[in-house]
Amino acid sequence: MNTIQPNNNDVINGLLQQNAQLSLVNAQLESMIQQYKAQSETTVEETEKEK
């Protein structure tokens, strides 16, 4: 039974595409972290005011 070897260019293109997708996910996660940090700071400020 023969297995088809993928073309190196196909492998590289697949990895480049995967890298682009991961970069996008990373940017989205960074954005979520920044939003969470901003929210946390606001919550801390509100809690301090209540004391």
N, C-alpha and C positions, 0 to 999 in steps of 0.2 A: 504493500500500500504506500503510494507516494504522497508525501506532504508537500504542499506548495510553500516554497520559501518566499516571504514577503520581500518586495523590492526595497532596497535601502532608502530610496527617496520617499517611498510610502511611509516607512517607519519614521523618518525624520519629519515629514509633514504631519504625521499623527502626533508626534511629540510636541511639535511647535503649536499645533492646535490645542493640545492638552495644556501646554504652558500658558497659552493665551487665556484659556478658560479659568485656570487656577489664578492667574493674575487678576482677573475680573472678580473672582470669589474673594480673593485677598483684599481687594479694594473695598468690596462690600462689607467685609468683616471689620476692616479698619474704620469705616464709616459708622458701623453699629457700635463699635467700642467708643468712638468719640461722642456719639449721642448718649451712650450709657454714662460716660464720665461726666458730661454736661448735666445730665439728669441727676446724677449722684451729688454733684456739687450744689445744685439747686435745692435738693432735699436736705442736705447738711445745713445750708443757709437758713432754710425755713425752720428746721428743728432748732437751730441756735436762737432764732427770733422768738420762738415759743417759750424758751426757758426764762 
